[in-house]
Amino acid sequence: MARDERGVTPQSEDFSSWYNELVTKAQLVERGPAKGTMVIRPYGYRVWELIQAELDRRIKDTGHENAYFPLFIPESYLKREAEHVEGFSPELAVVTHAGGKELEEPLIVRPTSETVVGEMMAKWISSYRDLPLLLNQWANVVRWELRPRLFLRTTEFLWQEGHTAHDGAADAMRETMQMLDVYTEVARDIAAIPVVPGEKTPGERFAGAVQTFSIEGMVRDGKALQAGTSHYLGTNFAKAFGIEFSNDAGRLELCHTTSWGMSTRMIGGVIMTHGDDKGLVLPPKLAPHQVVIVPIARGDQGGAVLDAVRALAARLKDAGIRVHVDDRPQVSPGFKFNEWELRGVPLRLEIGPRDLAAGTALLAKRLGDEGKVAISLDDAASTLAAALEDFQQFLLRRATDFRESRTFTVDSWAEFTEAVSIGWARALHCGQPECENEIKAETAATPRCIPIAAPAESGDCIRCGMPSAYGKRVLFGRAY
């Protein structure tokens, strides 16, 4: 299919090429100078700031406080929790020299912070009165990626990671599930991504966790994307780091800890859940510019139109709408229309001399079949606010309908292989890692989660015929 330099490969032709072209052409991100790194451009970073603001508010509303922990972690810290170091060893970046000398102990560049946080928790907690300890940090982490993909898997990425300590398993599990609910809410209500929350199988757990929960979204090629995780760590890290408290009877007990995180991978999820062959489609709540106004006038009429456009933009800004005026004189209106369509702006307004004389503007939506509609300039703020909310809900419905159309309940291996070739399969599973490995080797599908909302059901494993292990169906799919 022919396309100009601003266009992208159609999704149906090559989804991977579509994504790789779009993230750079829409000015979200560029590849960094070191393999697997990325430079997040201002437009992309603004999307992250909007996600961050929504998530940070919810984290604080649930009683957590932000802190910051070091980027460099002594190697011995990771070795204290055996499963943890084994799970992360292939991804570690290790510093052995600094200041012109070989270090006495290598330093690990932070892949996650359970170990250094655990060391501090042991210092800060002494009594049951110190609990729960509810911490969060916004930081960068490094995990060495052999097959990087911008936003989705990069050597360095941005995230928040929560770390909490509790006086028992029940309170720690409430925390774990509360944060899974927060992630579900942010994905659904802010990113317009309908996710499935559930528990990971033992083979998919976080290294060192007792239980791992995730939210799973489906992108437009039918694959799954893990968009956030919440882990109940039991007393594993408390034992390794001596995180103890004196209970109300004066006896020492081990704390139960949790950790949970959401990263810049969410930006990739937004792109792949909503984008189309024309480019990005941004949910209004995450769009750097919710409305772009394009003035259309030259010569003597240009000044009056531009003055009116700027006055309108000021009114929209006062109404809480993120608005941008594209008054570049060196490019045509048509170029501007195509560019903002590529960059996913939800709504576009066009105003020329005749529109101004009629007291109207032409409204175009990023998606929809109604074409351009004239709206009153006097009522523009309320009209656009309603249109943005409608667009947000439309994207959520559209993504939900797409996911449901590609999710299948299967009872035979033939049905399973067909389902995971285009989407997800709900299947009974024995829970054995060896069986999971066979499924992955043959179909590239992995168990995404055991959905919390799935009804109780038992039977035989879809692959090996052994009895199912979880009392409900497991969600399988190919994943990023």
Secondary structure, 3 states (H helix, E strand, C coil): CCCCCCCCCCCCCCHHHHHHHHHHHCCCEEECCCCCCEEECHHHHHHHHHHHHHHHHHHHHCCCEECCCCCEEEHHHHHCCHHHHHHHHHHCCEEEEECCEEEEEEEEECCCCHHHHHHHHHHHCCEHHHCCEEEEEEEEEECCCCCCECCCECCEEEEEEEEEEECCHHHHHHHHHHHHHHHHHHHHHHCCCCCEEEECCHHHCCCCCCEEEEEEEECCCCCEEEEEEEEEEECHHHHHHCCEEECCCCCEEECEEEEEEEECHHHHHHHHHHCECCECCCCHHHCCCCEEEEECCCHHHHHHHHHHHHHHHHHHHHCCCCEEECCCCCCCHHHHHHHHHHCCCCEEEEECHHHHHHCEEEEEECCCCCCCEEEECCCHHHHHHHHHHHHHHHHHHHHHHHHHHCEEECCCHHHHHHHHHHCEEEECCCCCHHHHHHHHHHHCCEEEEEECCCCCCCCECCCCCCECCCCCCEEEECEC
